Amino acid sequence: MPVNIILVDDHKIVRQGVRAYLQTLEDIHVVAEADSGAAAIAVCAEHQPHVVLMDLEMPGELDGITATRQIRKLYPATQVIVVTSHHQDEYIFPAVRAGAISYLLKDVEPDELAAAIRKAAKGEAVLDSRVASRIVFELQGIRKDDVNPFTELSEREFDVLRLIAAGQSNAEIAAALVISENTVKSHISNLLQKLHLNDRTQAAVYAWQEGIVRRKN
């Protein structure tokens, strides 16, 4: 019996790409798609799938976390796999608390995604390694004092951190480093994760405290 799944993402091209791959597999069947949290709940009511692949940031009043919580409440037999580009604590822990069985990032390999779907249908969890490390760090109470930024951060991440500490916006950082704002956002996301920080304000304070940037005399 195939695993029936629903794809939930507000980007049609993402849904098309995932569907195209999954359609090559005999044991996984995409029964519907949705482009918002509200639409996800509606199609779950109609199809009651084994698994939902859920994006987190979507338009409308219901984001992916809220939709996950409602789906798990209304259809407890349906498992939810979060598939997102976000790996910060403010996304990971609410999603897990909402009932997501697995948390994957959008750079997941296709065969790993398929394996996670099969496991979810059997009630087994899969976590991206970066997400798993954040959960372990939280459980163990590990803080940023345990991190050496000089070994953890790439040269470009250091550049971004210095400019954050200088008070520059994403647009200003992008112009200074001749990269796109999306690339800046990606670097910020990565360095926040590596340093176990929640936001750019904490990053700026951290950079001053650790001597990564210094005040001019």
Backbone as JSON Lines, residues from 0, in Angstrom:
{"i":0,"aa":"M","n":[0.84,-1.2,0.0],"ca":[0.0,0.0,0.0],"c":[0.87,1.25,0.0]}
{"i":1,"aa":"P","n":[0.67,2.16,-0.96],"ca":[1.52,3.35,-1.03],"c":[1.26,4.31,0.12]}
{"i":2,"aa":"V","n":[2.25,5.14,0.41],"ca":[2.12,6.19,1.41],"c":[1.5,7.4,0.72]}
{"i":3,"aa":"N","n":[0.32,7.8,1.14],"ca":[-0.35,8.97,0.56],"c":[0.12,10.24,1.26]}
{"i":4,"aa":"I","n":[0.55,11.22,0.47],"ca":[1.08,12.44,1.06],"c":[0.45,13.68,0.42]}
{"i":5,"aa":"I","n":[0.54,14.78,1.15],"ca":[0.13,16.09,0.66],"c":[1.34,17.03,0.72]}
{"i":6,"aa":"L","n":[1.52,17.8,-0.33],"ca":[2.61,18.78,-0.39],"c":[2.06,20.16,-0.03]}
{"i":7,"aa":"V","n":[2.67,20.82,0.94],"ca":[2.22,22.14,1.36],"c":[3.38,23.13,1.26]}
{"i":8,"aa":"D","n":[3.28,24.04,0.31],"ca":[4.31,25.07,0.11],"c":[3.69,26.17,-0.74]}
{"i":9,"aa":"D","n":[3.98,27.41,-0.4],"ca":[3.37,28.5,-1.17],"c":[4.06,28.76,-2.49]}
{"i":10,"aa":"H","n":[5.17,28.09,-2.74],"ca":[5.87,28.22,-4.02],"c":[5.54,27.03,-4.92]}
{"i":11,"aa":"K","n":[4.84,27.32,-6.0],"ca":[4.4,26.26,-6.9],"c":[5.57,25.49,-7.49]}
{"i":12,"aa":"I","n":[6.65,26.19,-7.79],"ca":[7.8,25.54,-8.4],"c":[8.42,24.52,-7.45]}
{"i":13,"aa":"V","n":[8.36,24.8,-6.15],"ca":[8.87,23.85,-5.16],"c":[8.0,22.61,-5.14]}
{"i":14,"aa":"R","n":[6.69,22.81,-5.12],"ca":[5.77,21.67,-5.13],"c":[5.94,20.84,-6.38]}
{"i":15,"aa":"Q","n":[6.1,21.5,-7.52],"ca":[6.27,20.77,-8.77],"c":[7.54,19.94,-8.77]}
{"i":16,"aa":"G","n":[8.61,20.5,-8.22],"ca":[9.87,19.77,-8.18],"c":[9.79,18.54,-7.29]}
{"i":17,"aa":"V","n":[9.2,18.7,-6.11],"ca":[9.06,17.57,-5.19],"c":[8.13,16.52,-5.78]}
{"i":18,"aa":"R","n":[7.01,16.97,-6.34],"ca":[6.06,16.03,-6.95],"c":[6.72,15.25,-8.09]}
{"i":19,"aa":"A","n":[7.48,15.94,-8.92],"ca":[8.12,15.27,-10.06],"c":[9.01,14.13,-9.61]}
{"i":20,"aa":"Y","n":[9.74,14.35,-8.51],"ca":[10.6,13.28,-8.0],"c":[9.77,12.17,-7.38]}
{"i":21,"aa":"L","n":[8.83,12.53,-6.53],"ca":[8.06,11.5,-5.82],"c":[7.22,10.65,-6.76]}
{"i":22,"aa":"Q","n":[6.83,11.21,-7.89],"ca":[6.04,10.44,-8.85],"c":[6.85,9.31,-9.49]}
{"i":23,"aa":"T","n":[8.16,9.36,-9.34],"ca":[9.0,8.28,-9.87],"c":[9.05,7.09,-8.92]}
{"i":24,"aa":"L","n":[8.46,7.23,-7.73],"ca":[8.51,6.19,-6.7],"c":[7.17,5.47,-6.64]}
{"i":25,"aa":"E","n":[7.21,4.16,-6.61],"ca":[5.98,3.37,-6.62],"c":[5.27,3.37,-5.27]}
{"i":26,"aa":"D","n":[6.01,3.58,-4.19],"ca":[5.41,3.42,-2.87],"c":[5.0,4.73,-2.2]}
{"i":27,"aa":"I","n":[5.12,5.86,-2.92],"ca":[4.72,7.15,-2.39],"c":[3.8,7.83,-3.4]}
{"i":28,"aa":"H","n":[2.62,8.26,-2.94],"ca":[1.61,8.82,-3.83],"c":[1.21,10.21,-3.35]}
{"i":29,"aa":"V","n":[1.45,11.22,-4.18],"ca":[1.03,12.58,-3.86],"c":[-0.45,12.72,-4.21]}
{"i":30,"aa":"V","n":[-1.29,12.89,-3.18],"ca":[-2.73,12.93,-3.42],"c":[-3.26,14.35,-3.57]}
{"i":31,"aa":"A","n":[-2.51,15.36,-3.09],"ca":[-2.98,16.74,-3.2],"c":[-1.85,17.69,-2.86]}
{"i":32,"aa":"E","n":[-2.09,18.97,-3.19],"ca":[-1.16,20.04,-2.87],"c":[-1.92,21.17,-2.2]}
{"i":33,"aa":"A","n":[-1.2,22.01,-1.47],"ca":[-1.8,23.18,-0.85],"c":[-0.76,24.29,-0.8]}
{"i":34,"aa":"D","n":[-1.23,25.54,-0.92],"ca":[-0.31,26.67,-0.94],"c":[-0.43,27.55,0.3]}
{"i":35,"aa":"S","n":[-1.15,27.08,1.31],"ca":[-1.29,27.84,2.55],"c":[-1.66,26.89,3.68]}
{"i":36,"aa":"G","n":[-1.56,27.38,4.91],"ca":[-1.93,26.56,6.04],"c":[-3.4,26.19,6.04]}
{"i":37,"aa":"A","n":[-4.25,27.17,5.71],"ca":[-5.69,26.9,5.68],"c":[-6.03,25.87,4.61]}
{"i":38,"aa":"A","n":[-5.39,25.99,3.45],"ca":[-5.64,25.03,2.38],"c":[-5.15,23.64,2.77]}
{"i":39,"aa":"A","n":[-4.07,23.59,3.53],"ca":[-3.54,22.3,3.97],"c":[-4.54,21.57,4.84]}
{"i":40,"aa":"I","n":[-5.17,22.29,5.76],"ca":[-6.16,21.68,6.64],"c":[-7.36,21.2,5.83]}
{"i":41,"aa":"A","n":[-7.75,21.99,4.83],"ca":[-8.9,21.62,4.0],"c":[-8.63,20.34,3.21]}
{"i":42,"aa":"V","n":[-7.45,20.22,2.61],"ca":[-7.17,19.02,1.82],"c":[-6.94,17.81,2.72]}
{"i":43,"aa":"C","n":[-6.46,18.05,3.94],"ca":[-6.33,16.93,4.89],"c":[-7.71,16.38,5.25]}
{"i":44,"aa":"A","n":[-8.68,17.28,5.38],"ca":[-10.04,16.84,5.67],"c":[-10.58,15.96,4.56]}
{"i":45,"aa":"E","n":[-10.19,16.29,3.33],"ca":[-10.69,15.53,2.18],"c":[-9.96,14.22,1.99]}
{"i":46,"aa":"H","n":[-8.64,14.22,2.17],"ca":[-7.84,13.05,1.82],"c":[-7.32,12.26,3.02]}
{"i":47,"aa":"Q","n":[-7.19,12.93,4.17],"ca":[-6.61,12.3,5.36],"c":[-5.37,11.46,5.01]}
{"i":48,"aa":"P","n":[-4.33,12.12,4.57],"ca":[-3.12,11.42,4.11],"c":[-2.34,10.79,5.26]}
{"i":49,"aa":"H","n":[-1.42,9.94,4.88],"ca":[-0.51,9.38,5.88],"c":[0.49,10.43,6.36]}
{"i":50,"aa":"V","n":[0.96,11.26,5.41],"ca":[2.04,12.21,5.7],"c":[1.76,13.53,5.0]}
{"i":51,"aa":"V","n":[2.11,14.62,5.67],"ca":[2.06,15.96,5.07],"c":[3.48,16.53,5.08]}
{"i":52,"aa":"L","n":[3.93,17.02,3.92],"ca":[5.19,17.76,3.86],"c":[4.84,19.23,4.01]}
{"i":53,"aa":"M","n":[5.3,19.86,5.07],"ca":[4.83,21.19,5.47],"c":[5.93,22.24,5.44]}
{"i":54,"aa":"D","n":[5.72,23.28,4.65],"ca":[6.58,24.46,4.73],"c":[6.14,25.28,5.94]}
{"i":55,"aa":"L","n":[7.0,26.18,6.43],"ca":[6.65,26.93,7.64],"c":[6.13,28.33,7.35]}
{"i":56,"aa":"E","n":[6.77,29.05,6.43],"ca":[6.36,30.41,6.15],"c":[5.46,30.45,4.92]}
{"i":57,"aa":"M","n":[4.19,30.78,5.14],"ca":[3.22,30.84,4.06],"c":[2.27,31.99,4.28]}
{"i":58,"aa":"P","n":[1.61,32.44,3.23],"ca":[0.69,33.57,3.37],"c":[-0.58,33.19,4.13]}
{"i":59,"aa":"G","n":[-1.29,34.2,4.59],"ca":[-2.54,33.94,5.3],"c":[-2.34,33.91,6.81]}
{"i":60,"aa":"E","n":[-3.43,33.67,7.51],"ca":[-3.4,33.7,8.96],"c":[-2.76,32.46,9.58]}
{"i":61,"aa":"L","n":[-2.78,31.36,8.85],"ca":[-2.23,30.12,9.39],"c":[-0.86,29.83,8.79]}
{"i":62,"aa":"D","n":[0.19,29.93,9.61],"ca":[1.51,29.54,9.13],"c":[1.67,28.03,9.26]}
{"i":63,"aa":"G","n":[2.84,27.53,8.89],"ca":[3.04,26.09,8.91],"c":[2.98,25.48,10.29]}
{"i":64,"aa":"I","n":[3.43,26.22,11.29],"ca":[3.41,25.7,12.66],"c":[1.98,25.56,13.16]}
{"i":65,"aa":"T","n":[1.18,26.6,12.94],"ca":[-0.22,26.54,13.36],"c":[-0.98,25.45,12.61]}
{"i":66,"aa":"A","n":[-0.72,25.35,11.31],"ca":[-1.37,24.32,10.51],"c":[-0.98,22.92,11.0]}
{"i":67,"aa":"T","n":[0.29,22.75,11.33],"ca":[0.76,21.46,11.86],"c":[0.02,21.11,13.14]}
{"i":68,"aa":"R","n":[-0.1,22.06,14.02],"ca":[-0.77,21.82,15.3],"c":[-2.23,21.39,15.09]}
{"i":69,"aa":"Q","n":[-2.92,22.07,14.16],"ca":[-4.32,21.75,13.92],"c":[-4.49,20.4,13.23]}
{"i":70,"aa":"I","n":[-3.61,20.12,12.27],"ca":[-3.68,18.83,11.58],"c":[-3.46,17.68,12.55]}
{"i":71,"aa":"R","n":[-2.49,17.83,13.42],"ca":[-2.21,16.76,14.38],"c":[-3.36,16.59,15.37]}
{"i":72,"aa":"K","n":[-4.05,17.7,15.68],"ca":[-5.18,17.61,16.59],"c":[-6.39,16.96,15.91]}
{"i":73,"aa":"L","n":[-6.65,17.38,14.66],"ca":[-7.84,16.89,13.94],"c":[-7.64,15.5,13.36]}
{"i":74,"aa":"Y","n":[-6.41,15.21,12.91],"ca":[-6.13,13.94,12.22],"c":[-4.87,13.32,12.81]}
{"i":75,"aa":"P","n":[-4.97,12.76,14.0],"ca":[-3.78,12.24,14.7],"c":[-3.05,11.13,13.95]}
{"i":76,"aa":"A","n":[-3.72,10.48,13.01],"ca":[-3.05,9.44,12.23],"c":[-2.16,10.02,11.14]}
{"i":77,"aa":"T","n":[-2.31,11.3,10.86],"ca":[-1.5,11.97,9.83],"c":[-0.24,12.55,10.46]}
{"i":78,"aa":"Q","n":[0.89,12.16,9.93],"ca":[2.16,12.67,10.42],"c":[2.59,13.88,9.58]}
{"i":79,"aa":"V","n":[3.28,14.82,10.2],"ca":[3.73,16.02,9.51],"c":[5.26,16.08,9.5]}
{"i":80,"aa":"I","n":[5.81,16.25,8.31],"ca":[7.24,16.47,8.15],"c":[7.44,17.93,7.75]}
{"i":81,"aa":"V","n":[8.15,18.67,8.56],"ca":[8.48,20.04,8.19],"c":[9.63,20.02,7.19]}
{"i":82,"aa":"V","n":[9.45,20.75,6.09],"ca":[10.52,20.9,5.09],"c":[10.67,22.4,4.85]}
{"i":83,"aa":"T","n":[11.76,22.97,5.34],"ca":[11.91,24.41,5.36],"c":[13.36,24.81,5.14]}
{"i":84,"aa":"S","n":[13.57,26.09,4.93],"ca":[14.95,26.6,4.84],"c":[15.44,27.13,6.18]}
{"i":85,"aa":"H","n":[14.57,27.13,7.18],"ca":[14.91,27.72,8.48],"c":[15.4,26.66,9.47]}
{"i":86,"aa":"H","n":[16.54,26.96,10.11],"ca":[17.03,26.04,11.13],"c":[17.39,26.78,12.42]}
{"i":87,"aa":"Q","n":[16.68,27.89,12.65],"ca":[16.87,28.61,13.9],"c":[15.93,28.04,14.97]}
{"i":88,"aa":"D","n":[16.32,28.28,16.23],"ca":[15.54,27.75,17.35],"c":[14.08,28.2,17.32]}
{"i":89,"aa":"E","n":[13.85,29.45,16.88],"ca":[12.49,29.98,16.92],"c":[11.56,29.29,15.92]}
{"i":90,"aa":"Y","n":[12.12,28.49,15.03],"ca":[11.31,27.67,14.12],"c":[11.3,26.21,14.56]}
{"i":91,"aa":"I","n":[12.47,25.7,14.94],"ca":[12.59,24.28,15.24],"c":[11.7,23.86,16.41]}
{"i":92,"aa":"F","n":[11.85,24.52,17.55],"ca":[11.16,24.06,18.75],"c":[9.65,24.24,18.69]}
{"i":93,"aa":"P","n":[9.14,25.36,18.15],"ca":[7.68,25.44,18.0],"c":[7.12,24.38,17.06]}
{"i":94,"aa":"A","n":[7.86,24.06,15.99],"ca":[7.37,23.05,15.05],"c":[7.31,21.68,15.7]}
{"i":95,"aa":"V","n":[8.33,21.34,16.46],"ca":[8.35,20.05,17.15],"c":[7.24,20.0,18.2]}
{"i":96,"aa":"R","n":[7.09,21.1,18.94],"ca":[6.03,21.14,19.95],"c":[4.64,21.06,19.32]}
{"i":97,"aa":"A","n":[4.52,21.56,18.09],"ca":[3.23,21.52,17.39],"c":[2.87,20.12,16.93]}
{"i":98,"aa":"G","n":[3.85,19.22,16.92],"ca":[3.57,17.84,16.58],"c":[4.26,17.3,15.35]}
{"i":99,"aa":"A","n":[5.16,18.08,14.74],"ca":[5.9,17.57,13.58],"c":[6.77,16.39,14.0]}
{"i":100,"aa":"I","n":[6.7,15.31,13.25],"ca":[7.49,14.13,13.59],"c":[8.92,14.26,13.08]}
{"i":101,"aa":"S","n":[9.12,15.01,12.0],"ca":[10.44,15.17,11.41],"c":[10.64,16.62,11.0]}
{"i":102,"aa":"Y","n":[11.91,17.03,10.91],"ca":[12.25,18.4,10.55],"c":[13.43,18.34,9.59]}
{"i":103,"aa":"L","n":[13.18,18.68,8.33],"ca":[14.2,18.63,7.29],"c":[14.4,20.0,6.67]}
{"i":104,"aa":"L","n":[15.58,20.23,6.15],"ca":[15.85,21.48,5.44],"c":[15.72,21.25,3.94]}
{"i":105,"aa":"K","n":[15.49,22.34,3.2],"ca":[15.16,22.21,1.79],"c":[16.33,21.78,0.91]}
{"i":106,"aa":"D","n":[17.53,21.69,1.49],"ca":[18.64,21.14,0.72],"c":[18.78,19.63,0.92]}
{"i":107,"aa":"V","n":[17.75,19.02,1.49],"ca":[17.76,17.57,1.7],"c":[17.87,16.84,0.37]}
{"i":108,"aa":"E","n":[18.6,15.74,0.35],"ca":[18.71,14.94,-0.85],"c":[17.38,14.23,-1.12]}
{"i":109,"aa":"P","n":[17.01,14.07,-2.39],"ca":[15.72,13.45,-2.71],"c":[15.51,12.08,-2.07]}
{"i":110,"aa":"D","n":[16.54,11.24,-2.08],"ca":[16.37,9.91,-1.5],"c":[16.21,9.98,0.01]}
{"i":111,"aa":"E","n":[16.83,11.0,0.64],"ca":[16.66,11.17,2.08],"c":[15.25,11.64,2.41]}
{"i":112,"aa":"L","n":[14.69,12.48,1.54],"ca":[13.31,12.92,1.73],"c":[12.36,11.74,1.62]}
{"i":113,"aa":"A","n":[12.56,10.92,0.62],"ca":[11.71,9.74,0.45],"c":[11.81,8.81,1.64]}
{"i":114,"aa":"A","n":[13.02,8.61,2.14],"ca":[13.22,7.75,3.3],"c":[12.51,8.31,4.52]}
{"i":115,"aa":"A","n":[12.55,9.65,4.68],"ca":[11.88,10.28,5.82],"c":[10.37,10.11,5.72]}
{"i":116,"aa":"I","n":[9.83,10.18,4.51],"ca":[8.39,9.98,4.31],"c":[8.0,8.56,4.72]}
{"i":117,"aa":"R","n":[8.76,7.59,4.26],"ca":[8.47,6.19,4.6],"c":[8.53,5.98,6.12]}
{"i":118,"aa":"K","n":[9.53,6.58,6.76],"ca":[9.66,6.42,8.21],"c":[8.53,7.11,8.95]}
{"i":119,"aa":"A","n":[8.16,8.3,8.48],"ca":[7.06,9.03,9.14],"c":[5.78,8.22,9.09]}
{"i":120,"aa":"A","n":[5.53,7.55,7.97],"ca":[4.32,6.73,7.85],"c":[4.31,5.6,8.87]}
{"i":121,"aa":"K","n":[5.5,5.23,9.35],"ca":[5.61,4.18,10.37],"c":[5.8,4.76,11.78]}
{"i":122,"aa":"G","n":[5.68,6.08,11.87],"ca":[5.82,6.72,13.18],"c":[7.25,6.94,13.63]}
{"i":123,"aa":"E","n":[8.18,6.96,12.68],"ca":[9.59,7.14,13.01],"c":[10.06,8.54,12.6]}
{"i":124,"aa":"A","n":[10.85,9.17,13.46],"ca":[11.28,10.55,13.24],"c":[12.62,10.62,12.52]}
{"i":125,"aa":"V","n":[12.8,11.7,11.75],"ca":[14.07,12.01,11.1],"c":[14.33,13.49,11.28]}
{"i":126,"aa":"L","n":[15.55,13.85,11.7],"ca":[15.93,15.24,11.87],"c":[17.18,15.54,11.06]}
{"i":127,"aa":"D","n":[17.17,16.66,10.37],"ca":[18.4,17.14,9.74],"c":[19.48,17.24,10.83]}
{"i":128,"aa":"S","n":[20.72,16.93,10.47],"ca":[21.78,16.9,11.48],"c":[21.96,18.25,12.17]}
{"i":129,"aa":"R","n":[21.76,19.35,11.42],"ca":[21.89,20.68,12.02],"c":[20.78,20.94,13.02]}
{"i":130,"aa":"V","n":[19.61,20.42,12.73],"ca":[18.48,20.57,13.63],"c":[18.67,19.69,14.87]}
{"i":131,"aa":"A","n":[19.12,18.47,14.64],"ca":[19.35,17.55,15.75],"c":[20.37,18.13,16.73]}
{"i":132,"aa":"S","n":[21.42,18.77,16.2],"ca":[22.44,19.34,17.08],"c":[21.86,20.47,17.93]}
{"i":133,"aa":"R","n":[20.94,21.26,17.36],"ca":[20.33,22.33,18.14],"c":[19.49,21.76,19.29]}
{"i":134,"aa":"I","n":[18.78,20.68,19.0],"ca":[17.96,20.06,20.04],"c":[18.84,19.47,21.13]}
{"i":135,"aa":"V","n":[19.92,18.82,20.74],"ca":[20.85,18.25,21.72],"c":[21.47,19.36,22.57]}
{"i":136,"aa":"F","n":[21.92,20.44,21.89],"ca":[22.52,21.56,22.63],"c":[21.54,22.13,23.65]}
{"i":137,"aa":"E","n":[20.28,22.26,23.25],"ca":[19.27,22.8,24.15],"c":[19.07,21.88,25.35]}
{"i":138,"aa":"L","n":[19.0,20.58,25.09],"ca":[18.78,19.62,26.17],"c":[19.97,19.57,27.12]}
{"i":139,"aa":"Q","n":[21.15,19.77,26.56],"ca":[22.36,19.72,27.39],"c":[22.69,21.07,28.03]}
{"i":140,"aa":"G","n":[21.95,22.1,27.63],"ca":[22.2,23.42,28.19],"c":[23.46,24.06,27.68]}
{"i":141,"aa":"I","n":[23.9,23.68,26.47],"ca":[25.12,24.26,25.9],"c":[24.84,25.68,25.44]}
{"i":142,"aa":"R","n":[25.72,26.6,25.74],"ca":[25.54,28.0,25.37],"c":[26.67,28.46,24.47]}
{"i":143,"aa":"K","n":[26.54,29.7,24.03],"ca":[27.5,30.24,23.07],"c":[28.92,30.33,23.63]}
{"i":144,"aa":"D","n":[29.07,30.33,24.97],"ca":[30.4,30.38,25.56],"c":[31.23,29.16,25.2]}
{"i":145,"aa":"D","n":[30.56,28.09,24.79],"ca":[31.27,26.86,24.43],"c":[31.74,26.87,22.99]}
{"i":146,"aa":"V","n":[31.41,27.93,22.25],"ca":[31.71,27.97,20.82],"c":[32.91,28.86,20.56]}
{"i":147,"aa":"N","n":[33.8,28.41,19.7],"ca":[34.92,29.24,19.27],"c":[34.58,29.81,17.89]}
{"i":148,"aa":"P","n":[34.22,31.09,17.81],"ca":[33.8,31.64,16.52],"c":[34.89,31.62,15.48]}
{"i":149,"aa":"F","n":[36.16,31.62,15.91],"ca":[37.27,31.67,14.98],"c":[37.47,30.35,14.26]}
{"i":150,"aa":"T","n":[36.88,29.29,14.78],"ca":[36.94,28.0,14.08],"c":[35.59,27.62,13.48]}
{"i":151,"aa":"E","n":[34.5,28.17,14.03],"ca":[33.17,27.79,13.57],"c":[32.75,28.55,12.32]}
{"i":152,"aa":"L","n":[33.11,29.84,12.23],"ca":[32.6,30.68,11.15],"c":[33.52,30.68,9.94]}
{"i":153,"aa":"S","n":[32.9,30.75,8.76],"ca":[33.67,30.91,7.53],"c":[34.14,32.36,7.43]}
{"i":154,"aa":"E","n":[35.05,32.62,6.51],"ca":[35.55,33.99,6.34],"c":[34.42,34.95,5.97]}
{"i":155,"aa":"R","n":[33.53,34.51,5.08],"ca":[32.44,35.37,4.67],"c":[31.44,35.6,5.82]}
{"i":156,"aa":"E","n":[31.2,34.57,6.62],"ca":[30.33,34.74,7.78],"c":[30.93,35.74,8.77]}
{"i":157,"aa":"F","n":[32.27,35.72,8.89],"ca":[32.94,36.71,9.73],"c":[32.7,38.11,9.18]}
{"i":158,"aa":"D","n":[32.81,38.26,7.86],"ca":[32.59,39.57,7.23],"c":[31.18,40.07,7.55]}
{"i":159,"aa":"V","n":[30.19,39.18,7.4],"ca":[28.81,39.56,7.67],"c":[28.63,39.93,9.14]}
{"i":160,"aa":"L","n":[29.23,39.16,10.04],"ca":[29.11,39.43,11.47],"c":[29.7,40.8,11.81]}
{"i":161,"aa":"R","n":[30.84,41.13,11.24],"ca":[31.46,42.43,11.5],"c":[30.55,43.57,11.04]}
{"i":162,"aa":"L","n":[29.93,43.4,9.89],"ca":[29.07,44.45,9.35],"c":[27.76,44.56,10.15]}
{"i":163,"aa":"I","n":[27.27,43.43,10.66],"ca":[26.11,43.47,11.55],"c":[26.46,44.29,12.79]}
{"i":164,"aa":"A","n":[27.64,44.02,13.35],"ca":[28.08,44.73,14.55],"c":[28.27,46.22,14.27]}
{"i":165,"aa":"A","n":[28.55,46.56,13.01],"ca":[28.71,47.96,12.62],"c":[27.37,48.64,12.39]}
{"i":166,"aa":"G","n":[26.27,47.87,12.55],"ca":[24.94,48.44,12.43],"c":[24.4,48.51,11.03]}
{"i":167,"aa":"Q","n":[25.01,47.78,10.09],"ca":[24.57,47.85,8.71],"c":[23.37,46.94,8.47]}
{"i":168,"aa":"S","n":[22.48,47.36,7.58],"ca":[21.31,46.58,7.2],"c":[21.71,45.48,6.22]}
{"i":169,"aa":"N","n":[20.78,44.57,5.93],"ca":[21.05,43.51,4.96],"c":[21.41,44.1,3.6]}
{"i":170,"aa":"A","n":[20.69,45.15,3.2],"ca":[20.96,45.78,1.9],"c":[22.36,46.38,1.87]}
{"i":171,"aa":"E","n":[22.75,47.01,2.96],"ca":[24.09,47.62,3.04],"c":[25.18,46.56,3.05]}
{"i":172,"aa":"I","n":[24.92,45.47,3.76],"ca":[25.89,44.37,3.78],"c":[26.04,43.76,2.39]}
{"i":173,"aa":"A","n":[24.91,43.58,1.71],"ca":[24.94,43.02,0.36],"c":[25.75,43.9,-0.57]}
{"i":174,"aa":"A","n":[25.56,45.21,-0.47],"ca":[26.3,46.14,-1.34],"c":[27.8,46.13,-1.01]}
{"i":175,"aa":"A","n":[28.12,46.07,0.28],"ca":[29.52,46.1,0.7],"c":[30.27,44.85,0.26]}
{"i":176,"aa":"L","n":[29.57,43.69,0.28],"ca":[30.23,42.42,-0.05],"c":[29.96,41.97,-1.48]}
{"i":177,"aa":"V","n":[29.16,42.77,-2.19],"ca":[28.8,42.47,-3.59],"c":[28.14,41.09,-3.7]}
{"i":178,"aa":"I","n":[27.14,40.88,-2.88],"ca":[26.35,39.66,-2.9],"c":[24.88,40.04,-2.8]}
{"i":179,"aa":"S","n":[23.99,39.09,-3.0],"ca":[22.56,39.38,-2.93],"c":[22.09,39.44,-1.48]}
{"i":180,"aa":"E","n":[20.94,40.08,-1.27],"ca":[20.38,40.13,0.08],"c":[19.98,38.73,0.56]}
{"i":181,"aa":"N","n":[19.53,37.88,-0.37],"ca":[19.19,36.5,0.03],"c":[20.42,35.77,0.53]}
{"i":182,"aa":"T","n":[21.56,36.02,-0.11],"ca":[22.81,35.39,0.35],"c":[23.2,35.93,1.72]}
{"i":183,"aa":"V","n":[23.0,37.22,1.93],"ca":[23.26,37.8,3.25],"c":[22.4,37.12,4.3]}
{"i":184,"aa":"K","n":[21.11,36.96,4.01],"ca":[20.2,36.32,4.95],"c":[20.65,34.9,5.26]}
{"i":185,"aa":"S","n":[21.13,34.2,4.24],"ca":[21.61,32.83,4.44],"c":[22.82,32.81,5.36]}
{"i":186,"aa":"H","n":[23.76,33.74,5.14],"ca":[24.95,33.82,5.99],"c":[24.56,34.15,7.43]}
{"i":187,"aa":"I","n":[23.61,35.06,7.61],"ca":[23.17,35.42,8.95],"c":[22.54,34.22,9.63]}
{"i":188,"aa":"S","n":[21.69,33.51,8.9],"ca":[21.06,32.32,9.46],"c":[22.11,31.31,9.91]}
{"i":189,"aa":"N","n":[23.12,31.1,9.07],"ca":[24.16,30.12,9.39],"c":[24.98,30.54,10.61]}
{"i":190,"aa":"L","n":[25.36,31.81,10.65],"ca":[26.2,32.23,11.78],"c":[25.42,32.26,13.09]}
{"i":191,"aa":"L","n":[24.13,32.59,13.02],"ca":[23.32,32.55,14.24],"c":[23.23,31.12,14.78]}
{"i":192,"aa":"Q","n":[23.07,30.17,13.86],"ca":[23.0,28.77,14.28],"c":[24.32,28.32,14.89]}
{"i":193,"aa":"K","n":[25.42,28.66,14.22],"ca":[26.73,28.21,14.7],"c":[27.09,28.81,16.06]}
{"i":194,"aa":"L","n":[26.65,30.04,16.29],"ca":[26.98,30.71,17.54],"c":[25.9,30.54,18.61]}
{"i":195,"aa":"H","n":[24.81,29.82,18.25],"ca":[23.7,29.57,19.17],"c":[23.08,30.89,19.65]}
{"i":196,"aa":"L","n":[22.86,31.79,18.69],"ca":[22.24,33.09,18.98],"c":[20.87,33.14,18.33]}
{"i":197,"aa":"N","n":[20.02,34.03,18.85],"ca":[18.64,34.09,18.37],"c":[18.4,35.12,17.29]}
{"i":198,"aa":"D","n":[19.15,36.23,17.29],"ca":[18.87,37.28,16.33],"c":[20.12,38.13,16.1]}
{"i":199,"aa":"R","n":[20.01,39.08,15.17],"ca":[21.17,39.89,14.79],"c":[21.6,40.83,15.92]}
{"i":200,"aa":"T","n":[20.68,41.22,16.78],"ca":[21.06,42.06,17.91],"c":[22.01,41.31,18.83]}
{"i":201,"aa":"Q","n":[21.67,40.07,19.13],"ca":[22.57,39.24,19.94],"c":[23.91,39.04,19.23]}
{"i":202,"aa":"A","n":[23.85,38.91,17.91],"ca":[25.09,38.72,17.13],"c":[25.99,39.94,17.24]}
{"i":203,"aa":"A","n":[25.4,41.12,17.17],"ca":[26.19,42.35,17.27],"c":[26.85,42.46,18.64]}
{"i":204,"aa":"V","n":[26.07,42.2,19.68],"ca":[26.62,42.24,21.05],"c":[27.75,41.22,21.2]}
{"i":205,"aa":"Y","n":[27.5,40.03,20.67],"ca":[28.49,38.96,20.76],"c":[29.8,39.37,20.07]}
{"i":206,"aa":"A","n":[29.68,39.99,18.9],"ca":[30.88,40.39,18.15],"c":[31.72,41.39,18.94]}
{"i":207,"aa":"W","n":[31.07,42.33,19.61],"ca":[31.81,43.29,20.44],"c":[32.42,42.6,21.66]}
{"i":208,"aa":"Q","n":[31.66,41.74,22.3],"ca":[32.15,41.07,23.51],"c":[33.35,40.18,23.23]}
{"i":209,"aa":"E","n":[33.33,39.52,22.06],"ca":[34.39,38.58,21.74],"c":[35.59,39.23,21.04]}
{"i":210,"aa":"G","n":[35.51,40.55,20.83],"ca":[36.63,41.25,20.2],"c":[36.73,41.03,18.71]}
{"i":211,"aa":"I","n":[35.65,40.53,18.1],"ca":[35.65,40.33,16.65],"c":[35.67,41.67,15.95]}
{"i":212,"aa":"V","n":[35.05,42.65,16.56],"ca":[35.17,44.05,16.1],"c":[35.61,44.87,17.3]}
{"i":213,"aa":"R","n":[36.31,45.94,17.05],"ca":[36.81,46.76,18.12],"c":[36.48,48.24,17.85]}
{"i":214,"aa":"R","n":[36.26,48.95,18.92],"ca":[35.96,50.37,18.78],"c":[37.24,51.13,18.38]}
{"i":215,"aa":"K","n":[37.05,52.14,17.54],"ca":[38.18,52.98,17.16],"c":[38.48,53.97,18.28]}
{"i":216,"aa":"N","n":[39.76,54.17,18.53],"ca":[40.15,55.12,19.58],"c":[39.93,56.55,19.1]}
